[in-house]
């Protein structure tokens, strides 16, 4: 199964203009081009995309659904800042989804090999981009997405699509943090993959919890 994409990677033709505005704005927020605390207005989004205010309004509603903005009546949409609780809860869900997928796949040698084959090019791309944080971010996200989605669970896919923009924003913050050690991140991904290869579900779960906890403590979030 192809991993579920982020909204701005949706290549379907004839996407509604509201979906296009939401996707492009979500990317700008997740990558930090639009900063937390910035106020988005319908009229500005509409003008930027050559659209009317109706699809711009629909896009802002979608951005709120993704957890990237908070709507303010008669004012616009305020870009959110990740909180410590949101970060911890998102990473906990990610760890649970990945651990559950590996637990289901590990006993089946054929499915386990399929996951390893899917992870191999992602790890290779990571290794080649340790000196390019923006590129590494994409491959880091793809690594975790591949783990979580390889069990071919449609409900999990829905969850990942919903949480994708916020999870990518956390990945972007972690990778572009001045304290980030990208070679170490890659090594830990290799170790996680080795646990999959061994069918070591307990070891994988211990490593993924530690990996997510330690690699996401180097950037600021709002205390909560």
Phi, psi and omega per residue, in radians:
X1 nan 2.365 3.078
X2 -1.249 2.256 3.138
X3 -1.008 2.501 3.100
X4 -1.059 2.386 -3.051
X5 -1.557 2.827 2.952
X6 -1.243 2.691 -3.028
X7 -1.026 -0.581 -3.111
X8 -1.401 -0.041 3.046
X9 -1.801 0.132 3.125
X10 -1.269 1.980 -3.051
X11 -1.724 0.172 3.124
X12 -1.099 2.511 3.122
X13 -1.376 2.711 3.033
X14 1.070 0.636 3.025
X15 -1.140 2.448 3.083
X16 -0.983 2.582 -3.098
X17 -1.045 -0.597 3.114
X18 -1.087 -0.720 3.117
X19 -1.151 -0.658 3.119
X20 -1.149 -0.757 3.131
X21 -1.115 -0.777 -3.138
X22 -1.079 -0.765 -3.095
X23 -1.132 -0.826 -3.106
X24 -1.162 -0.681 3.128
X25 -1.202 -0.675 3.093
X26 -1.045 -0.725 3.122
X27 -1.095 -0.764 3.139
X28 -1.088 -0.650 3.106
X29 -1.223 -0.832 -3.084
X30 -1.106 -0.568 -3.125
X31 -1.619 0.017 3.045
X32 1.515 0.040 3.101
X33 -1.194 -0.563 2.958
X34 -1.885 2.082 -2.952
X35 -1.579 2.717 3.042
X36 -0.958 2.468 -3.138
X37 1.602 -0.228 3.118
X38 -1.282 2.471 -3.135
X39 -1.733 2.108 3.087
X40 -1.663 2.379 3.132
X41 -2.074 2.517 -3.133
X42 -0.935 -0.813 -3.054
X43 -1.087 -0.643 -3.137
X44 -1.253 -0.772 3.109
X45 -1.084 -0.716 -3.138
X46 -1.092 -0.804 -3.120
X47 -1.141 -0.702 -3.117
X48 -1.071 -0.592 -3.069
X49 -1.858 0.136 3.120
X50 1.091 0.680 -3.073
X51 -2.175 3.018 3.047
X52 -1.446 3.054 -3.096
X53 -1.303 -0.389 -3.117
X54 -1.097 -0.916 3.092
X55 -1.146 -0.519 3.080
X56 -1.132 -0.697 3.110
X57 -1.139 -0.739 3.113
X58 -1.105 -0.648 3.115
X59 -1.124 -0.689 3.138
X60 -1.171 -0.593 3.066
X61 -1.127 -0.681 3.109
X62 -1.179 -0.698 3.105
X63 -1.069 -0.643 3.078
X64 -1.172 -0.703 3.103
X65 -1.046 -0.657 3.106
X66 -1.322 -0.138 3.108
X67 1.425 0.326 -3.087
X68 -1.687 -0.312 3.114
X69 -2.441 2.858 3.020
X70 -2.153 2.110 -3.090
X71 -1.276 2.362 3.095
X72 -2.029 2.006 -3.077
X73 -0.894 2.249 3.077
X74 1.142 0.168 3.131
X75 -2.091 -0.809 -3.095
X76 2.524 -2.563 -3.110
X77 -2.238 2.172 -3.133
X78 -1.604 2.170 3.137
X79 -1.185 2.241 -3.081
X80 -1.378 2.787 3.037
X81 -2.000 2.279 -3.140
X82 -0.988 2.390 3.075
X83 -1.751 2.857 3.129
X84 -1.071 -0.669 3.131
X85 -1.190 -0.775 3.125
X86 -1.046 -0.805 3.133
X87 -1.016 -0.874 -3.093
X88 -1.088 -0.705 -3.112
X89 -1.239 -0.705 3.101
X90 -1.098 -0.764 -3.126
X91 -1.210 -0.577 3.081
X92 -1.119 -0.756 3.105
X93 -1.118 -0.744 3.115
X94 -1.040 -0.800 -3.136
X95 -1.086 -0.717 -3.141
X96 -1.124 -0.779 -3.125
X97 -1.120 -0.750 -3.116
X98 -1.219 -0.747 3.121
X99 -1.097 -0.712 -3.141
X100 -1.142 -0.751 3.138
X101 -1.085 -0.780 -3.140
X102 -1.129 -0.674 3.133
X103 -1.092 -0.623 -3.137
X104 -1.359 -0.567 -3.070
X105 -1.467 -0.641 -2.975
X106 -0.933 -0.723 -3.090
X107 -1.187 -0.310 -3.093
X108 -1.768 1.887 -3.053
X109 -1.018 -0.672 -3.122
X110 -1.153 -0.797 3.138
X111 -1.195 -0.653 3.105
X112 -1.080 -0.747 3.112
X113 -1.130 -0.638 3.098
X114 -1.090 -0.707 3.102
X115 -1.154 -0.746 3.127
X116 -1.066 -0.698 3.115
X117 -1.159 -0.581 3.104
X118 -1.261 -0.582 -3.119
X119 -1.364 -0.488 -3.026
X120 -0.968 -0.892 -3.135
X121 -1.173 -0.482 3.104
X122 -1.188 -0.779 3.101
X123 -1.094 -0.683 3.116
X124 -1.106 -0.743 3.123
X125 -1.160 -0.641 3.081
X126 -1.089 -0.832 -3.109
X127 -1.025 -0.599 -3.104
X128 -1.410 -0.164 -3.050
X129 -2.113 0.367 -3.110
X130 -1.144 -0.308 3.087
X131 -1.777 0.187 3.117
X132 -2.310 1.481 -3.021
X133 -0.958 -0.692 -3.114
X134 -1.085 -0.738 3.102
X135 -1.210 -0.700 -3.128
X136 -1.066 -0.631 3.123
X137 -0.975 -0.788 -3.128
X138 -1.087 -0.753 -3.106
X139 -1.289 -0.577 3.060
X140 -1.087 -0.839 3.129
X141 -1.074 -0.729 -3.130
X142 -1.105 -0.619 3.133
X143 -1.066 -0.895 -3.109
X144 -1.195 -0.624 3.118
X145 -1.136 -0.699 3.123
X146 -1.088 -0.759 3.107
X147 -1.048 -0.850 -3.022
X148 -1.245 -0.553 -2.979
X149 -1.744 -0.078 -2.994
X150 -1.291 -0.194 -3.140
X151 -1.369 -0.073 3.084
X152 1.046 0.765 3.101
X153 -1.746 2.008 -3.032
X154 -1.170 -0.563 3.099
X155 -1.199 -0.723 3.070
X156 -1.060 -0.693 3.116
X157 -1.059 -0.715 3.099
X158 -1.083 -0.758 3.130
X159 -1.075 -0.766 -3.114
X160 -1.157 -0.644 3.090
X161 -1.122 -0.695 -3.121
X162 -1.193 -0.730 -3.080
X163 -1.537 -0.190 -3.019
X164 -0.870 -0.916 -3.100
X165 -1.038 -0.684 3.133
X166 -1.267 -0.671 3.099
X167 -1.135 -0.692 3.111
X168 -1.142 -0.662 3.117
X169 -1.063 -0.734 3.095
X170 -1.122 -0.724 3.108
X171 -1.065 -0.762 3.138
X172 -1.078 -0.751 3.120
X173 -1.105 -0.722 -3.103
X174 -1.181 -0.779 -3.060
X175 -1.264 -0.632 -3.109
X176 -1.580 0.048 3.054
X177 -1.100 2.435 3.103
X178 -0.984 -0.444 -3.112
X179 -1.532 -0.047 -3.067
X180 -1.158 2.418 3.086
X181 -2.020 1.629 -3.022
X182 -1.169 -0.693 3.049
X183 -1.038 -0.662 3.118
X184 -1.186 -0.679 3.077
X185 -1.025 -0.787 3.133
X186 -1.107 -0.744 3.131
X187 -1.053 -0.698 3.138
X188 -1.169 -0.605 3.071
X189 -1.153 -0.656 3.076
X190 -1.114 -0.728 3.128
X191 -1.127 -0.688 3.076
X192 -1.098 -0.717 3.116
X193 -1.145 -0.665 3.092
X194 -1.085 -0.655 3.095
X195 -1.117 -0.687 3.066
X196 -1.074 -0.791 -3.116
X197 -1.051 -0.606 3.140
X198 -1.415 -0.200 -3.025
X199 1.247 0.459 -3.072
X200 -1.580 1.482 -3.075
X201 -1.174 -0.762 3.142
X202 -1.074 -0.802 3.117
X203 -1.095 -0.704 3.122
X204 -1.068 -0.816 -3.099
X205 -1.106 -0.680 3.099
X206 -1.132 -0.744 -3.107
X207 -1.208 -0.700 -3.092
X208 -1.189 -0.656 3.085
X209 -1.082 -0.819 -3.123
X210 -1.158 -0.752 -3.130
X211 -1.026 -0.863 -3.100
X212 -1.208 -0.667 -3.119
X213 -1.145 -0.817 -3.032
X214 -1.361 -0.546 -3.079
X215 -1.471 -0.114 3.134
X216 -2.015 0.415 3.108
X217 -1.916 0.248 -3.029
X218 -1.897 0.121 3.129
X219 -2.272 2.653 -3.067
X220 -1.334 2.468 2.991
X221 -2.329 2.879 3.130
X222 -1.326 2.232 3.128
X223 -1.146 2.431 3.114
X224 -2.658 nan nan
